[in-house]
Amino acid sequence: MKLLSTKGRFIPNYKCDSQTILPAVIGGPNSNICPHMAAILGIYKISQLTYSSAPEKNDKNDAVFLHWMFPSGNKQYLGLLELLLHFRWTWIGVIYENIESGLAFITEMLPLFSRNGICFDFIEKLPLKAFFNDFNEIIAAWTATFELVFKSTASAIIFHGEVQDMMYLRTVICFFQFEDKPVEKKGKVWIMTGETDFTSVPLQRTWNINFLHGALSFAIHSKEVLGFRQFLQTRNHTSEKGDGFVRIFWESVFNCMFPSSATDEMDGNICTGDEKFETLPSSVFEMSMTSHSYSIYNAVYALVHAFHAIHSSQSKKKRMMIGERGLTQQQWQIPHYLRRLSFNNSAGEEVSFNQNGEVVGGYDIVNWVTFPNLSFLRVIVGSIDSQTSTNKLLTIYEDAIEWPNVFNQTRPLSLCNANCPSGYRRVKKEGKPHCCYDCSPCPGREISNQTDMNSCFQCQKGYYPNKNQDMCIPKVISFLSYDEPLGIGVTTAAVSLSFTAALVLATFMKYHNTPIVKVNNRDLSYTLLIFLLLSFLCTLLFIGQPHKVTCLLRQTAFGIVFSVVFSCLLAKTVTVVIAFMANKPGSKMKKWLGKRLAISIVIVCTLIQATNCTLWLTTSPPFPDSDTYPLTENNVLECNEGSDMMFYCVLGFMGFQAIISFTLAFLARKLPDSFNEAKLITFSMLLFFSVWLTFVPTYLCTKGKYMVAVEIFSILVSSAGLLGFIFFPKCYIILLRPDLNKRQQLIKRKG
């Protein structure tokens, strides 16, 4: 209000001295006061440049004359969000000043933080600051607030205040230290917004500032101004004559007093005037220009450039007519020129304003490093570039950061609970924020290879989980090969049995005219021997790495070969039964005697099985596959049967043939005949059923290549049983008892 009064008199809106017309005001940093100043100064069209944060501008008339040396606050808050996400600080506390910018931060930005995974242990409003007479009450209220802060489990604390709040914060910290509550051991990282800066009162000059060590703060981007340090070094109490502030300031920072003519004796230190600023600790006086001072510096030059632009835009004749007084009367033009302004300051940086009246610029990320002598350094460890065209605003140099001593120079953690390690997944806690969770081990077949995963996942084909379930290990390719002992064993057995079947076939062919070979349909015996030989050889298809061809042939060859074997046995049994029935007087079964019926049985059964196999191969054929058993360490290569239904159809028809053959052979085993083959077929089928009934549980209990070995073993044993029970007794007579292999002997035995 004094600015609107006559000099030396406090009468607002009354100025009798025309030479003191005010064109502009530079003010700050209290953002609660600046809008009210703008409301009053705007009436008089007086431009205001403030270095506080910009609140929401509701009055457009005020906004025209109001300019902010503080860049866009939203960019600062977005950079703050990126900072939290970069350090993975998802569990934080927030303290804010009850001012317009603080309330806007809480209502507009914190929901954005939550959507990006940030949770809040507390959000506390600082007590209102009244008059200095209420200082004790203010500190008591602040102390109660900070009791909550230091009890919090959050390590990262956002402090959204203003310049003077640092003074109160230092007082509260000092109180906690006085109460023997060392805050340095609490493990807190202070994150201060750009509105806050280091301030103190003379009483605090000896107070500890260690609580600031490792803190991070946002500051308006600034640069060292050339000559500023030299300027400070030349200042003394007599450099500004008539300015009482310098004398008072000098006595305050150097803790001394100038001699006064009014007193003869003085207690305490005497100011000599030769004191040097550089001897003072940083907590008392800084030799470098702070970010707020840099804003004031730029504001002064911005106005100078605006005045110069106004002056240059007028003609020489007009300037002579209106004089200097006329220039000040053109103050309503200042906003127009300020917003079009662009110049380089003495530090070499461009200064300009956007259409909202905010200075164009970014922020520095400052790391506070304190020393025992009450000095500190502001180390720039990052920046926020508000002009970037990408979504990434933040640049941070983490290696340059000094963390609070309690963290032993490791990145602090600020989490609701410890991270879930690899091999675990997060499980939400009921009634808690999403940042708070329990850790649950991954299920048996799944892994998690990162910390804090929401869910586990299965290993891809060809891999299996390790013991800790935090990575997938490539499986060892496994199949029944010819090189390993098991493969060598079954291969040797298959070849040996095949050779045995070939010898039996050769023996029968050599003695094909003997009665014992001819008595039970010589052609069926040859066919049976040939397909028993093939059954031994078809087991070789199960050995070796599965390929498309071998997978197509494995089960189909096995099914057709055994179908022919069972049809031959069925034909032999039917032949025995019909021969017995045909010997009865008046029997009509004689017309069925002969080879035609036997051949018909073999052909029909074989065609039915071949049809089943053809349908199988054309609709859903078997194919090479692996990883049927995810928990095993081996990548088992095997054949996938394709259509389970067709596979069971093939097996079912074989089982049907086996049951019919066994039933007829069992019923015909006691029929009178010189050489009743039904007995041998009955014994061989009993062995066959024993083997395959044992095969089922054994097959289901084994895994991998051993399943193939069990199937091969079952095929070899059942085929060997048929070969042994049916043909070895005949070979015994042919080779060792030729006296029994005579027609007369057979007729005698028959009679």
C-alpha positions, 0 to 999 in steps of 0.5 A: 500500500505504501507503493500507492502512497506519497513518498514518506506518507501512508495515504493509499491512492493519493500521490502528490509527487508525480516523479514517483510514478511506479511502472512495475514491481518485483515481489515474492516469494510468498505466493499467498501475498502475491495474488493480493498484490496483483489484485491491487496493483492491477487496478493501476495497471502496474506490472508485477514480476513475482518469483513465487510459484504461479497459482491458478489465475482466475482474474484475467485482468490481473493476469495481464499485469502479473508475470511469473519468474517461476516456470510452469509448476505442472512440469515440476510435479511431473518431473517429481513423479518421474523422480519417484518412479526412477528410484522406485519410491512407491511408499511416500509421505507428503507434507504441504503448505496450506497455500494455493499451490500446495492445495493444487498439488494435492488435489490435481497431482496426487491422483496422477501419482496414485494412477502411476503406482505411488501410494501415500503413508500420510498426507499432512497439512502444515499448521497455519503460520500466524504472527511471530508472537505465536511462534511457540504455538506454531512450533508445537503444532509443527512438532506434532505433525513431524512426530507422524513423519518420523514414525512413518515407514516411508523413507521418501518425504515430499516437503511442499512449502515456501522459502520461510518454511525452512526456518520452521523445519530447522526449529522442529528438527532442533527440538527433536535433537534436543529431545534426544531423538536424532533424526539422522537415524530415522532414514528419511530422504527429504524431497523439496519443491522449488518453492522451498529454499534454505533460510534461517534466522540469526538464532539458528546460525549455530544449529546443526544442518545434518538433517539436510545431508542427502536431501533432494530439492527442485530449484529454478534453473540457474547459472553462475553469473559472471562477476557476482562473487567479485561483487560480493567480495567488494561489499562493505558496510560503507559501500551503500551510504544511506542504506541502513539495511547494509549496516544491520545485515552486516551486524547480523551475519558477522555477529558483531556491532558497530561502535556507536557514538551514543555509548562509550562502552560496548559488550561483545564483538566489534565490527571492523568493516574488514570482515569477509563474506567468504569466511562465513559458513554457507548456512549463514551466507552463500557466496553463490547466487541462489535460484530465487536470486537468479530469478530476481536478477532476470526480472530486473533485466527483463524490465530494463529490456521492456523499457528499452523496447518501449523507448525504442518504439517511439520516434525521437520527436515523440520522446522529446515531447513526452520526456521521461514522465511520458514513458512511465505513463506507458506502463500499460504497454509493459505486459505486451513487451514482456511477453514478446521479450527474448534476450540473453542475460550475462550468464549467456542464457535466454530469458523469455515469457510464454503467453501465460506470463510464465518465464520459459525455463526448467528446473535443476535437481539439487543434492544437498551435501552438508559439512560439520562446519555448518556449510553445505553444497548444492550439487546439481545431479539432474534437471527437468527440461520443460521444453523437451518434445519427448515424454521424458522430462527428467534427467538424473545422474544417480552416481553423483548423489550423496545419500543420507549417511544412514543408508551407507551410500546405497539407494534408499528404499521407500516401500510399504514392504520388502520387494517380493523376490524372484520366484514369488508373486504379489498378493494384495493385502485386504484393506491396504493400498495397492503398494502394500502386499504379501509375497506368495511362492509361485505354483510348481510349474510357474516362475517369476524372474523379476521382483514384485511381479503380480503373477507368475508364468509358465516356462516356454516349451523346452524349458523347466523351472529351476529349484528357486522358480526364478528362471527357466532352464533349457531341458536336456533333449531326451529320447530312447536312442540306439547309443545308450544301454537301454536302447542297445538292449532292446535293439539287440532283443528285437533283432535276436527275436526277429532272427529266431522267428526267421529261423522258425520260418525257414525250418517250416519251409524246409519241412513244408511237406511233413504232416505236422506242418501241413496239419494246421493250415501251412499257409496260415503258419507261414503268414503268422510267422512272417507277421511275428517277425514284423512285430519284432522289427516294428519295435525298431520304429520306437527307438531313435529320435522321433520324426514325422515318418516314424511317428506315422508308422509306429502305432499304425504298423503295430496295429496292422501287424498284430491285427494280422497275427490275431486274425491268423490265430482266429482262423486257426482256431476256427479251422480246428472247431469246424474240422471237429464239427465236420467229422460228425455224421450228417454235418453240413460244416464240411462245405466250410472246410478248406483254405477259403474261410481262413483266408477270408477271416485274415483278409476281412480283419486286416481290411478293417484294421487298415481302414481304421489306420487310414482314417487315423492318418488322414484325419489327425495323424501322429506327429513329433512332439515334446514337453508333455511333462513340464516338471521334468528336467528333460525335453522328452521327444516323443510322438503325439498320437494326434487323435486319441479316439482313433488310437483307441479304435485301433487298440480296441479292434486289436483287443476285440480280436484277441478276446475272440481268439482266446475265447474260441481257443479256450473252448476248443482246447479239449477237442480230440485231435492228433495235434490240437493247436487250440491248447497252444493258442490258449496258453499264448493268449494267456501270456499275451493278456498278462503282459498287456494288463501289466503294461497299463499301470507300468506305462502310466507310472513311468515318464519320458523315454522309459514309457517307450521302453515299456511299450517295446518290452510289452510288444517283444514279450507278447510276440515272443510268447506267441512264437514260443508257445505255438511254434517251439513244440512243433520245432521240437518234433520236427528237429528232435523227434522226427519219429512223431512227424509221420502220418501213421503216428498222427492217425494212431494218436487220433485213433 
